[in-house]
Amino acid sequence: MMKGGNLRRFMGRPYSLTLVAFMFTTIFLWSWEKNPLVTTSLLREDQFVLPSPGSLNTKEHTSEDHLHSEVAEETRNFKTEQGFDTALTNITAAFSLERKDNGKMWNSSFEKKVCNYAKGRWVADRRRPLYSGFGCKQWLSDMWACRLTQRTDFSYEGYRWQPENCQMPDFRGSDFLKRMRDKTIALVGDSLGRQQFQSLLCMVTGGEERPEVEDVGWKYGLVKPHGAIRPDGWAFRFPHTNTTILYYWSASLCGIEPINANDPGTDFAMHLDRPPDFLKRFLHQFDVLVLNTGHHWNRGKVKANRWVMYVNGKPLEDRKLAVIWNAKNLTVYSIIKWVDSQMSLHPRLKAFFRTISPRHFFNGDWNTGGSCDSTTPLAGGSEVTQDKSSDPVVEGAIKGTKVKILDITAISQLRDEGHISRYSIKSSSGVQDCLHWCLPGIPDTWNELLCAQL
């Protein structure tokens, strides 16, 4: 009996050891899965990185594969016991389901976190600029090519913008054109919009000559009228990807028409509540639209252009709306509302409203001796820490719409050394250009932000 009892105790020992090992493994896996410190550590490590959709899937599958390999190893250790095999199968299924649920929760939480591209800092980058300031003559106007002027300091070219809570992809012209295959990108606005347009063409081509690119302005009525200084805009098509990039001049984003078409000296109705005819005619052909306005909203410009403000098809009578900035705000809200109303009819369209580009006149205005001749980068700081836009009008107007904000005001405010300044080839004595930017320069970053948001 003693021998039999010893034998039974001896034969029972492997089962006891196996049971203990199984219980320990189960508790360990359960604790690892549930431990909030582990979860918190994972989120802290990854929360400031914006992975691509592909990398999100890779992370999820890698974690699942690791979990399954652990369970598989335990299964091999206990394979002699069919009951344990069944139990492990159930546990594996439970863990896998819970792991997937946790992954869905993590992805859902992550998707709700939208990157604020306007919050971050400027950092030095030796890879800048993205194209040569001596080149890009096919697209870049001489008056904005500061390398061709008497300016000798170009340190402003060597910085890139780094958002705080997400990665900004490196801009590559060939990749951008592939992404924009069979698409049309339209920039509509004032001369700052034209700078962004020329910047984008230089970035896409790397500043190199591209003789195969077609001038297709005629398709959009963008031809130079007889006696005019320039056409109302330009459009160029890249045949390899069938990508068109165009610009249309609309300084106010209003519908403007002559009050008396038969009178050469007529005034023009400036319809604050109507979009430009160009947008009404061609919006259906656009895949990306970038709007901007701001600096032409002053009494001098309105008077010089012989604009008369209209609302509801008749001259404006409301004195409050006649205040120039109130008129501008009405137009911004009106154009955004109109574009938003059209987007359901054109579901492929992605629309952006670019916030106002800051001026940097110090010690006076453009006509009173104001200057911006500093060459010290980031003298006023390198970071934007605010969550709200420095252009509250645009920020308010896009709320509740499908139109997105391209927020460049605060980040550009830090770059007063990047203006054309006193080196303008068309400047008058004592007058500095502290409104327009040197190219390459700050507008390149605006396009990087646009590309990132696309």
C-alpha positions as CSV (number, residue, x, y, z in Angstrom):
1,M,0.0,0.0,0.0
2,M,2.9,2.3,0.8
3,K,4.4,1.6,-2.6
4,G,1.0,2.2,-4.3
5,G,0.5,5.4,-2.4
6,N,4.0,6.7,-3.3
7,L,3.4,5.8,-6.9
8,R,0.1,7.6,-7.0
9,R,1.7,10.7,-5.3
10,F,4.6,10.5,-7.8
11,M,2.3,10.2,-10.8
12,G,0.1,13.0,-9.4
13,R,3.0,15.4,-9.1
14,P,3.3,16.3,-12.9
15,Y,-0.4,17.2,-12.9
16,S,0.1,19.4,-9.8
17,L,3.1,21.1,-11.3
18,T,1.2,21.5,-14.6
19,L,-1.8,23.0,-12.8
20,V,0.4,25.5,-10.9
21,A,2.2,26.5,-14.0
22,F,-1.0,27.0,-15.9
23,M,-2.5,29.1,-13.1
24,F,0.7,31.2,-12.9
25,T,0.7,31.8,-16.6
26,T,-3.0,32.7,-16.7
27,I,-2.6,35.2,-13.8
28,F,0.5,36.7,-15.5
29,L,-1.2,37.2,-18.8
30,W,-4.4,38.5,-17.2
31,S,-2.3,41.0,-15.1
32,W,-0.3,42.1,-18.2
33,E,-3.4,42.7,-20.1
34,K,-5.2,44.6,-17.4
35,N,-2.3,46.5,-15.8
36,P,-3.1,50.2,-16.3
37,L,0.6,51.1,-15.9
38,V,1.4,49.1,-18.9
39,T,-1.4,50.7,-20.9
40,T,-0.4,54.1,-19.7
41,S,3.2,53.6,-20.6
42,L,2.2,52.5,-24.1
43,L,0.0,55.6,-24.7
44,R,2.6,57.9,-23.3
45,E,5.2,56.6,-25.7
46,D,3.0,56.8,-28.8
47,Q,0.6,59.7,-28.2
48,F,2.9,62.3,-29.8
49,V,3.4,60.3,-33.0
50,L,1.0,60.4,-35.9
51,P,1.4,57.0,-37.5
52,S,0.1,56.2,-41.0
53,P,-3.0,54.0,-41.3
54,G,-0.6,51.2,-42.3
55,S,1.6,51.6,-39.3
56,L,-1.5,51.5,-37.0
57,N,-2.4,48.1,-38.4
58,T,1.1,46.9,-38.1
59,K,1.3,47.8,-34.4
60,E,-2.0,46.0,-33.7
61,H,-1.0,42.9,-35.6
62,T,2.5,42.8,-34.0
63,S,0.9,42.9,-30.5
64,E,-1.5,40.2,-31.4
65,D,1.2,38.0,-32.9
66,H,3.3,38.3,-29.7
67,L,0.3,37.4,-27.5
68,H,-0.5,34.4,-29.7
69,S,3.1,33.2,-29.6
70,E,3.0,33.2,-25.7
71,V,-0.2,31.2,-25.6
72,A,1.1,28.8,-28.2
73,E,4.2,28.1,-26.1
74,E,2.0,27.4,-23.1
75,T,-0.2,25.2,-25.2
76,R,2.9,23.1,-26.2
77,N,3.9,22.7,-22.5
78,F,0.5,21.4,-21.5
79,K,-0.4,19.5,-24.7
80,T,-0.5,16.2,-22.8
81,E,-3.7,17.2,-21.1
82,Q,-6.7,17.5,-23.3
83,G,-8.7,19.3,-20.7
84,F,-6.0,22.0,-20.4
85,D,-5.9,22.3,-24.2
86,T,-9.6,23.1,-24.2
87,A,-9.2,25.6,-21.4
88,L,-6.3,27.3,-23.1
89,T,-8.3,27.5,-26.3
90,N,-11.0,29.4,-24.5
91,I,-8.6,31.7,-22.8
92,T,-6.8,32.4,-26.1
93,A,-10.1,33.3,-27.7
94,A,-11.0,35.6,-24.7
95,F,-7.6,37.3,-24.8
96,S,-7.7,37.8,-28.5
97,L,-11.2,39.3,-28.4
98,E,-10.2,41.6,-25.6
99,R,-7.0,42.6,-27.3
100,K,-8.9,43.5,-30.5
101,D,-11.5,45.4,-28.4
102,N,-8.7,47.3,-26.7
103,G,-7.1,48.0,-30.1
104,K,-10.5,49.4,-31.4
105,M,-10.8,51.5,-28.3
106,W,-7.2,52.8,-28.7
107,N,-7.8,53.5,-32.4
108,S,-11.1,55.2,-31.6
109,S,-9.5,57.4,-29.0
110,F,-6.6,58.2,-31.3
111,E,-8.9,59.1,-34.2
112,K,-10.7,61.6,-32.1
113,K,-7.4,63.4,-31.4
114,V,-7.0,65.9,-34.3
115,C,-3.6,67.4,-34.9
116,N,-3.4,71.1,-34.4
117,Y,-0.8,71.9,-37.1
118,A,-0.6,75.5,-36.0
119,K,0.7,74.7,-32.5
120,G,4.4,73.8,-32.3
121,R,7.8,75.4,-33.0
122,W,10.3,76.4,-35.6
123,V,13.4,74.2,-35.7
124,A,16.6,74.6,-37.7
125,D,16.9,72.2,-40.6
126,R,19.9,71.9,-42.9
127,R,17.8,70.4,-45.6
128,R,16.1,73.7,-46.2
129,P,15.3,75.4,-48.5
130,L,13.2,73.0,-50.6
131,Y,14.3,74.7,-53.9
132,S,17.0,77.1,-55.0
133,G,16.4,80.8,-54.6
134,F,18.5,81.4,-57.7
135,G,16.4,79.0,-59.8
136,C,12.7,78.3,-60.3
137,K,12.6,81.1,-62.9
138,Q,9.8,79.3,-64.7
139,W,7.4,80.0,-61.9
140,L,8.9,82.5,-59.5
141,S,8.5,86.2,-60.0
142,D,11.7,88.2,-59.8
143,M,10.2,90.6,-57.3
144,W,9.9,87.8,-54.7
145,A,13.2,86.0,-55.4
146,C,15.3,87.6,-52.7
147,R,18.4,85.7,-53.8
148,L,18.3,87.9,-56.9
149,T,18.3,91.1,-54.9
150,Q,20.9,93.0,-52.9
151,R,20.0,91.0,-49.7
152,T,23.0,89.1,-48.3
153,D,21.5,87.3,-45.3
154,F,19.4,84.2,-46.0
155,S,19.3,82.5,-42.6
156,Y,15.5,82.7,-42.7
157,E,15.6,79.9,-45.3
158,G,17.0,77.3,-42.9
159,Y,13.9,76.5,-40.7
160,R,11.0,74.1,-40.8
161,W,7.8,74.0,-38.8
162,Q,7.3,71.1,-36.3
163,P,3.8,70.7,-34.9
164,E,3.6,69.8,-31.2
165,N,1.5,66.7,-31.2
166,C,2.0,65.0,-34.6
167,Q,4.6,64.4,-37.3
168,M,4.6,66.5,-40.4
169,P,5.5,64.4,-43.5
170,D,8.5,65.5,-45.6
171,F,7.4,67.2,-48.7
172,R,8.5,65.5,-52.0
173,G,7.3,67.0,-55.2
174,S,7.0,63.7,-57.1
175,D,5.0,62.1,-54.2
176,F,2.7,65.1,-54.1
177,L,2.0,64.9,-57.8
178,K,1.2,61.2,-57.5
179,R,-1.2,61.8,-54.7
180,M,-2.8,64.5,-56.8
181,R,-3.1,62.4,-59.9
182,D,-6.0,63.5,-62.1
183,K,-6.8,66.3,-59.7
184,T,-7.0,70.1,-59.9
185,I,-5.7,72.4,-57.1
186,A,-7.1,75.9,-57.1
187,L,-5.8,78.8,-55.0
188,V,-8.1,81.8,-55.0
189,G,-7.3,85.1,-53.3
190,D,-4.9,88.0,-53.2
191,S,-1.2,88.5,-53.8
192,L,-0.4,86.4,-50.8
193,G,-2.4,83.6,-52.5
194,R,-0.3,84.2,-55.6
195,Q,2.9,83.8,-53.5
196,Q,1.6,80.5,-52.2
197,F,0.7,79.4,-55.7
198,Q,4.2,80.2,-57.0
199,S,5.8,78.5,-53.9
200,L,3.8,75.3,-54.6
201,L,5.0,75.2,-58.2
202,C,8.6,75.6,-57.1
203,M,8.2,73.0,-54.4
204,V,6.6,70.5,-56.8
205,T,9.3,70.9,-59.4
206,G,12.2,71.4,-57.0
207,G,12.8,74.7,-58.8
208,E,13.9,72.9,-61.9
209,E,12.8,73.7,-65.5
210,R,9.9,71.5,-66.6
211,P,9.3,72.3,-70.3
212,E,6.6,69.5,-70.5
213,V,4.3,71.4,-68.2
214,E,1.4,72.8,-70.1
215,D,-0.1,76.3,-69.7
216,V,-3.8,75.6,-69.6
217,G,-5.0,79.0,-68.4
218,W,-7.2,79.3,-71.4
219,K,-9.4,76.5,-70.2
220,Y,-10.4,78.7,-67.2
221,G,-10.5,82.0,-69.0
222,L,-7.2,83.0,-67.6
223,V,-5.8,84.9,-70.6
224,K,-4.3,88.3,-70.6
225,P,-7.0,90.9,-71.8
226,H,-5.9,93.5,-74.3
227,G,-4.1,96.3,-72.5
228,A,-3.9,94.5,-69.2
229,I,-0.7,94.1,-67.2
230,R,-1.4,90.5,-66.4
231,P,-4.1,87.9,-66.7
232,D,-6.5,87.2,-63.8
233,G,-4.6,84.1,-63.0
234,W,-2.6,81.1,-64.2
235,A,-3.1,77.4,-64.6
236,F,-0.5,74.7,-65.3
237,R,-1.0,71.0,-66.0
238,F,1.6,68.4,-65.2
239,P,1.0,65.8,-68.0
240,H,2.6,62.8,-66.3
241,T,0.1,62.8,-63.5
242,N,-2.6,64.9,-65.1
243,T,-2.4,67.3,-62.1
244,T,-3.4,71.0,-62.6
245,I,-2.4,73.8,-60.2
246,L,-4.1,77.1,-60.8
247,Y,-4.4,80.5,-59.2
248,Y,-7.2,83.1,-59.6
249,W,-6.9,86.7,-58.5
250,S,-9.8,87.6,-56.2
251,A,-8.5,90.0,-53.6
252,S,-11.8,90.3,-51.8
253,L,-13.5,87.0,-52.6
254,C,-16.6,89.0,-53.5
255,G,-18.7,88.9,-56.6
256,I,-17.7,92.0,-58.5
257,E,-19.5,93.4,-61.5
258,P,-19.7,96.8,-63.3
259,I,-22.7,98.9,-62.3
260,N,-23.0,100.3,-65.8
261,A,-21.3,98.0,-68.3
262,N,-21.5,100.7,-71.0
263,D,-19.6,103.3,-69.1
264,P,-15.8,102.9,-69.1
265,G,-15.5,104.9,-65.9
266,T,-18.2,103.0,-64.1
267,D,-18.0,102.0,-60.4
268,F,-18.2,98.3,-59.5
269,A,-20.7,96.5,-57.3
270,M,-18.9,94.6,-54.6
271,H,-21.4,92.0,-53.6
272,L,-20.4,91.1,-50.1
273,D,-22.8,88.1,-50.0
274,R,-21.9,86.6,-53.4
275,P,-19.0,84.4,-54.5
276,P,-16.8,85.4,-57.4
277,D,-18.2,84.3,-60.8
278,F,-15.0,82.3,-61.4
279,L,-15.9,80.0,-58.5
280,K,-19.5,79.5,-59.6
281,R,-18.3,78.6,-63.1
282,F,-15.4,76.2,-62.2
283,L,-15.9,74.9,-58.7
284,H,-17.2,71.6,-60.0
285,Q,-13.8,71.0,-61.7
286,F,-11.7,71.5,-58.5
287,D,-10.5,68.8,-56.1
288,V,-8.7,71.1,-53.7
289,L,-9.6,74.7,-53.1
290,V,-7.6,77.2,-51.0
291,L,-9.2,80.6,-50.3
292,N,-7.7,83.7,-48.7
293,T,-8.4,87.4,-48.3
294,G,-7.6,90.2,-46.0
295,H,-5.1,92.9,-46.9
296,H,-7.2,94.6,-49.6
297,W,-9.9,95.4,-47.1
298,N,-9.0,99.0,-46.4
299,R,-10.6,102.3,-47.5
300,G,-7.7,103.1,-49.9
301,K,-8.1,99.9,-51.9
302,V,-11.9,100.1,-52.0
303,K,-11.7,103.7,-53.3
304,A,-8.9,103.0,-55.8
305,N,-10.8,100.0,-57.2
306,R,-14.1,102.0,-57.4
307,W,-15.9,99.3,-55.4
308,V,-19.3,100.1,-54.0
309,M,-20.5,97.6,-51.3
310,Y,-23.7,95.7,-52.1
311,V,-25.8,93.3,-50.1
312,N,-28.9,91.5,-51.3
313,G,-28.4,93.0,-54.7
314,K,-28.5,96.6,-53.6
315,P,-26.1,99.2,-52.2
316,L,-25.3,98.6,-48.6
317,E,-27.2,100.9,-46.2
318,D,-26.3,99.4,-42.8
319,R,-23.7,101.7,-41.3
320,K,-22.4,99.0,-39.1
321,L,-21.7,96.7,-42.0
322,A,-20.1,99.6,-43.9
323,V,-17.3,99.6,-41.4
324,I,-14.5,98.0,-43.5
325,W,-13.7,95.1,-41.1
326,N,-17.3,94.2,-40.6
327,A,-17.8,94.1,-44.4
328,K,-14.8,91.8,-44.6
329,N,-16.1,89.5,-41.9
330,L,-19.5,89.3,-43.6
331,T,-17.7,88.3,-46.8
332,V,-15.6,85.6,-45.1
333,Y,-18.7,84.1,-43.5
334,S,-20.7,84.3,-46.8
335,I,-18.1,82.7,-49.0
336,I,-17.4,79.8,-46.5
337,K,-21.2,79.2,-46.2
338,W,-21.5,79.1,-49.9
339,V,-18.6,76.7,-50.4
340,D,-20.0,74.5,-47.7
341,S,-23.4,74.4,-49.4
342,Q,-21.7,73.2,-52.6
343,M,-19.6,70.4,-51.1
344,S,-22.5,67.9,-50.9
345,L,-22.8,68.4,-54.7
346,H,-19.1,67.9,-55.2
347,P,-18.2,65.2,-52.6
348,R,-14.6,64.9,-53.8
349,L,-13.8,68.6,-53.1
350,K,-11.6,69.4,-50.1
351,A,-11.8,73.1,-49.3
352,F,-9.6,75.2,-47.0
353,F,-9.7,78.8,-45.9
354,R,-6.2,80.2,-45.2
355,T,-5.9,82.5,-42.3
356,I,-4.5,86.0,-42.8
357,S,-0.8,86.4,-43.4
358,P,0.7,88.9,-40.8
359,R,2.3,92.2,-41.6
360,H,5.5,93.2,-39.8
361,F,5.8,97.0,-40.0
362,F,7.8,98.4,-37.1
363,N,8.0,102.1,-36.2
364,G,5.4,103.1,-38.7
365,D,3.2,101.7,-41.5
366,W,4.1,101.1,-45.2
367,N,3.8,104.7,-46.1
368,T,5.1,106.3,-42.9
369,G,8.5,104.8,-42.6
370,G,7.6,101.4,-41.2
371,S,10.4,98.8,-41.6
372,C,11.2,95.1,-41.2
373,D,14.9,95.0,-41.8
374,S,15.8,92.6,-39.0
375,T,17.8,89.5,-40.1
376,T,17.7,87.8,-36.8
377,P,15.6,84.6,-37.0
378,L,13.0,84.0,-34.3
379,A,13.9,87.1,-32.3
380,G,10.3,87.0,-30.9
381,G,10.4,83.3,-30.0
382,S,10.1,80.0,-31.8
383,E,7.0,78.5,-30.3
384,V,3.2,78.8,-30.7
385,T,1.5,77.4,-27.6
386,Q,-2.0,78.7,-28.0
387,D,-4.8,76.3,-29.1
388,K,-7.0,78.9,-30.8
389,S,-6.2,80.6,-34.1
390,S,-4.9,84.1,-34.2
391,D,-7.5,84.7,-36.9
392,P,-10.7,84.3,-35.0
393,V,-12.9,85.4,-37.9
394,V,-11.9,82.5,-40.1
395,E,-11.9,80.1,-37.1
396,G,-15.4,81.1,-36.3
397,A,-16.6,81.1,-39.9
398,I,-15.5,77.5,-40.6
399,K,-17.2,76.0,-37.5
400,G,-20.0,73.6,-38.3
401,T,-18.9,73.5,-42.0
402,K,-16.9,71.0,-44.1
403,V,-14.4,73.8,-44.9
404,K,-11.1,73.3,-43.1
405,I,-8.9,76.0,-41.7
406,L,-5.3,76.4,-43.0
407,D,-4.0,78.2,-40.0
408,I,-0.8,80.1,-40.7
409,T,-1.1,83.3,-38.8
410,A,0.6,82.7,-35.5
411,I,3.4,80.6,-37.0
412,S,4.1,83.3,-39.6
413,Q,4.0,86.0,-37.0
414,L,7.2,84.7,-35.5
415,R,9.1,85.2,-38.8
416,D,9.4,89.0,-39.3
417,E,12.9,88.5,-40.8
418,G,11.5,86.6,-43.8
419,H,9.9,89.6,-45.6
420,I,11.2,91.3,-48.8
421,S,11.8,94.3,-46.7
422,R,13.9,97.1,-48.3
423,Y,15.2,94.8,-51.0
424,S,12.1,95.0,-53.2
425,I,13.1,95.6,-56.9
426,K,10.0,97.8,-57.2
427,S,10.2,99.7,-54.0
428,S,9.9,103.4,-53.7
429,S,12.5,105.4,-51.6
430,G,11.9,104.8,-47.9
431,V,9.2,102.2,-48.5
432,Q,9.7,98.6,-47.3
433,D,7.6,95.6,-48.2
434,C,6.8,94.0,-44.9
435,L,3.7,92.2,-46.2
436,H,5.1,89.9,-48.9
437,W,7.6,87.2,-48.2
438,C,10.9,86.2,-49.8
439,L,10.7,82.9,-51.8
440,P,11.9,80.4,-50.9
441,G,10.5,81.2,-47.5
442,I,7.5,81.1,-45.2
443,P,4.8,80.4,-47.9
444,D,6.6,77.1,-48.5
445,T,5.6,76.1,-44.9
446,W,2.0,77.0,-45.7
447,N,2.0,74.5,-48.5
448,E,3.6,71.8,-46.3
449,L,0.7,72.3,-43.9
450,L,-1.7,72.1,-46.7
451,C,-0.1,68.8,-47.9
452,A,-0.2,67.4,-44.4
453,Q,-3.8,68.2,-44.0
454,L,-4.7,66.7,-47.4
